[in-house]
Amino acid sequence: MTEPIIIPAPETIRHEKISPEALKVIRHLQQHGFQAYLAGGGVRDLLLHRHPKDFDVATGAHPNQVRRIFRNCRLIGRRFRLAHILFQNHTVEVATFRALLETPEAPSGAPQGAFRAHEGLILRDNVFGTAEQDAWRRDFTINALFYDPEAHQVIDYVGGLADIERRLIRVIGDPLVRFREDPVRMVRAVRFAAACRCIIEPSADHAIEVMRDQLARASPNRMYEEVLKLFASGAAEGVFRHLVRTGLFDVLFGAAGAWLRTPAGQAALPRSYHALHQMDVWKQHGQAIGPALAWALAFGPYHEHRAAELMRQGLKPAPALAQATSDHLLGLAARVQVFRSVIRDASLLMAAQPLFEKTQGARADRFRTRHYFGDALVYLKLRAAFTGQQRELLHWWQQRL
């Protein structure tokens, strides 16, 4: 057992910045004799002067012990057993410290444990351990720090404090092994690099280049949630630049990635980056956008390119844009399982673009009542701002809102 580095919490960690429900859960677990800390991204963000989105708790109490302590508790998950402590308007997620994986497979037939596929992918992980083991099991050093709010101390087993200072995304252990265990970690690495304004250590960057095709093994449903996190990260432009640079974009979005390597795709890429940058600005000002608009903005130039091909085959602009958008997003299903409702709304707001040119009569009044009109107008506004086209048309519609 190695002794952790324990330091008094810096001024950036103030309790008024932390969920009071999470502090209450930690205090209650400690009063029952268990280790309990704030863990992971919440500690990282506080140290980096960022506003944490989540406050997760890690503890030595097993899930059933947590349930016995909290009447407002429910246990979830089979792959990773977690406890959710339910408050009136908030849920605190509590994870038991995980043990290190020292063998390629758990014994066959074991009722609980950590199971791997032959390729190294972790399939189930319910072997419980110590705080130190749990820290070493985490993905990146900056995500493996604990904060004890009762002692007001930060606990570091893996060198995460030094990497916070250096703004370095460093994988815990061999990046090739850790990315094989969970390929989604490659996407998380580029998200943290962009969102936290860090650089990825060279060995991890090289491992992403070598192993990017392994991302195809990840669950399409999980990848959908990961892509939504990219859109909402406040650093979507930087994340997508990393995805393109590392080749992960090609694995996730194959057809669009291939188009980006053409002269037309290269010419259109700045427009997508402009839209992603605007999404980051909205995020910084507390303005959320829906998934349909996010997908439309990020891939709008590609959808317009596909629609142009369909129009050359005789399809009219509105149905061509709808079909191009729908075909692309449905075609991602093997890698990213986009919800059907999101595909429908993204297709509608793309199909609405030619309708803005119809400004006469009752049709324009009816158009304004459509549920997707607001998102469609945002798309038109960003397209006009970047291309310089249709500005007078945009002004006409804005004057009538």
Residue pairs with C-beta under 8 A, 6 or more apart in sequence:
1 130
1 132
2 132
2 157
4 132
4 135
4 155
4 156
4 157
5 155
5 156
5 157
5 161
6 153
6 154
6 155
6 156
7 153
7 154
7 156
7 161
8 152
8 153
8 154
9 147
9 152
9 153
9 154
10 47
10 154
12 46
12 47
12 48
12 49
13 43
13 46
13 47
13 147
13 152
13 154
15 23
15 149
17 46
17 51
17 52
18 38
18 42
18 46
18 52
18 55
18 149
19 55
19 90
19 92
21 85
21 87
21 90
21 92
22 38
22 42
22 55
22 56
22 57
22 92
23 149
25 36
25 57
25 70
25 85
25 92
25 94
26 36
26 37
26 38
26 57
26 148
26 149
26 150
27 149
27 150
28 69
28 70
29 35
29 36
29 57
29 59
29 61
29 66
29 69
29 94
30 36
30 150
32 61
32 69
34 59
34 60
34 61
34 65
35 59
35 60
35 97
35 131
36 57
36 58
36 59
36 60
36 61
37 57
37 58
37 59
37 131
37 146
37 147
37 148
37 155
38 55
38 56
38 57
38 146
38 147
38 148
38 149
39 56
39 57
39 58
39 95
39 134
39 145
39 146
39 147
40 54
40 56
40 58
40 138
40 143
40 144
40 145
41 52
41 53
41 54
41 56
41 143
42 52
42 54
42 55
42 56
42 147
43 145
43 146
43 147
43 154
44 142
44 143
44 145
44 160
44 164
44 196
45 51
45 52
45 53
46 52
46 147
47 145
47 154
47 161
47 164
48 164
48 196
50 195
50 196
54 93
55 92
56 92
56 93
56 94
56 95
57 92
57 93
57 94
57 95
58 94
58 95
58 96
58 97
58 131
58 134
58 146
59 66
59 94
59 95
59 96
59 97
60 96
60 97
60 130
60 131
61 69
61 94
61 96
62 96
62 128
63 75
63 81
63 82
63 83
63 96
64 75
66 73
66 83
66 85
66 94
66 96
67 73
67 74
67 75
67 83
70 83
70 85
72 85
72 86
72 87
73 83
73 84
73 85
73 86
74 83
74 84
74 86
75 81
75 82
75 83
75 84
76 82
76 83
76 84
78 124
79 123
79 124
79 125
80 95
80 124
80 125
80 126
81 96
81 126
82 93
82 94
82 95
83 93
83 94
83 95
83 96
84 91
84 92
84 93
84 94
85 91
85 92
85 93
85 94
96 128
97 128
97 129
97 130
97 131
97 133
97 134
98 114
98 125
98 127
98 128
98 129
98 133
98 134
98 137
99 114
99 127
99 128
99 129
99 130
99 133
99 134
99 137
100 129
100 133
100 136
100 137
101 114
101 116
101 122
101 125
101 127
101 137
101 181
104 116
104 120
105 115
105 116
106 113
106 114
106 115
106 116
106 127
107 113
112 126
112 127
113 124
113 126
113 127
114 122
114 124
114 125
114 126
114 127
115 122
115 123
115 124
115 125
116 122
116 123
116 181
117 123
119 180
119 217
120 177
120 180
120 181
121 180
121 181
121 182
121 183
121 217
122 181
122 182
129 137
131 146
131 155
131 157
132 157
135 144
135 145
135 146
135 156
135 157
135 158
135 172
136 144
136 157
136 158
136 172
136 173
137 172
138 144
138 158
138 172
139 171
139 172
139 178
139 182
139 185
139 188
140 169
140 170
140 171
140 172
140 188
140 189
140 192
141 158
141 159
141 160
141 163
141 168
141 170
141 172
142 160
142 163
142 164
142 168
142 169
142 170
142 192
142 196
142 198
143 160
143 192
144 156
144 157
144 158
144 160
144 172
145 154
145 155
145 156
145 160
145 161
145 164
146 154
146 155
146 156
147 153
147 154
147 155
148 154
148 155
154 161
158 172
159 170
163 169
163 170
167 196
167 197
167 198
167 199
168 198
168 199
168 201
169 189
169 192
169 193
169 196
169 198
169 199
169 200
169 201
169 204
170 201
170 204
171 178
171 179
171 185
171 189
171 201
171 203
171 204
171 207
172 178
175 203
175 204
175 206
175 207
175 208
176 207
176 210
176 211
178 185
179 185
179 186
179 207
179 208
179 211
179 214
180 211
180 214
183 211
183 214
183 215
183 216
183 217
183 218
184 215
184 218
184 222
184 223
184 226
186 207
186 208
186 211
186 212
186 214
186 215
186 246
186 248
187 215
187 223
187 226
187 230
187 243
187 248
187 252
188 226
189 200
189 204
189 208
190 200
190 208
190 239
190 242
190 243
190 246
190 248
191 226
191 229
191 230
191 233
191 235
191 239
192 198
193 199
193 200
193 238
193 242
194 233
194 235
194 237
194 238
194 239
194 241
194 242
195 233
195 234
195 235
195 238
195 239
197 235
200 208
205 246
208 246
208 247
208 248
209 246
209 247
212 246
212 247
212 248
212 250
212 251
213 251
215 223
215 248
215 251
215 252
215 335
216 251
216 334
216 335
220 332
220 333
220 334
220 335
220 336
220 337
221 337
223 252
223 335
223 336
223 337
224 336
224 337
224 338
224 339
227 252
227 336
228 291
228 294
230 236
230 239
230 240
230 243
231 279
231 289
231 291
231 294
231 298
232 283
232 288
232 294
233 239
233 280
233 283
234 280
234 283
234 284
235 280
236 276
236 277
236 279
236 280
236 283
236 298
237 273
237 276
237 277
237 279
237 280
240 249
240 272
240 273
240 276
240 298
241 273
242 248
243 249
243 252
244 257
244 260
244 269
249 256
249 257
249 260
250 257
250 258
251 257
251 335
252 332
252 335
252 336
253 299
253 332
253 335
253 336
254 335
255 328
255 331
256 299
256 302
256 328
259 265
259 302
259 305
260 266
260 268
260 269
260 302
264 305
265 301
265 302
265 305
268 301
268 302
268 305
269 301
270 386
271 300
271 301
271 383
271 386
271 387
272 297
272 298
272 299
272 300
272 301
272 302
274 382
274 385
274 386
275 297
275 298
275 300
275 382
275 386
276 297
276 298
278 297
278 382
279 289
279 294
279 297
282 288
282 289
289 375
289 378
290 345
290 375
291 339
291 342
292 342
292 344
292 345
292 346
292 349
292 372
292 375
293 346
293 349
293 375
293 378
293 379
295 329
295 338
295 342
295 346
296 303
296 325
296 346
296 349
296 350
296 375
296 379
297 378
297 379
297 382
299 325
299 328
300 350
300 379
300 383
302 328
303 321
303 324
303 325
303 328
303 350
304 321
304 324
305 324
306 324
306 327
306 328
307 317
307 320
307 321
307 323
307 324
307 325
307 350
308 320
309 324
310 320
310 323
310 324
311 317
311 320
315 323
317 353
317 354
318 351
318 352
318 353
318 354
318 355
319 351
321 347
321 350
321 351
321 353
321 354
322 347
322 348
322 350
322 351
323 347
324 350
325 343
325 346
325 347
325 350
325 351
326 343
326 344
326 347
329 338
329 342
329 343
329 346
329 347
330 338
330 343
332 338
345 372
345 375
348 370
348 372
348 376
349 372
349 375
349 376
349 379
350 379
352 367
352 370
352 372
352 373
352 376
353 376
353 379
353 380
353 383
355 367
355 376
356 376
356 377
356 380
356 390
356 393
356 394
356 397
357 393
358 364
358 367
359 393
359 396
359 397
367 373
368 400
368 401
370 376
377 394
377 397
377 398
380 390
380 393
380 394
380 397
381 394
383 389
383 390
384 390
384 391
384 393
384 394
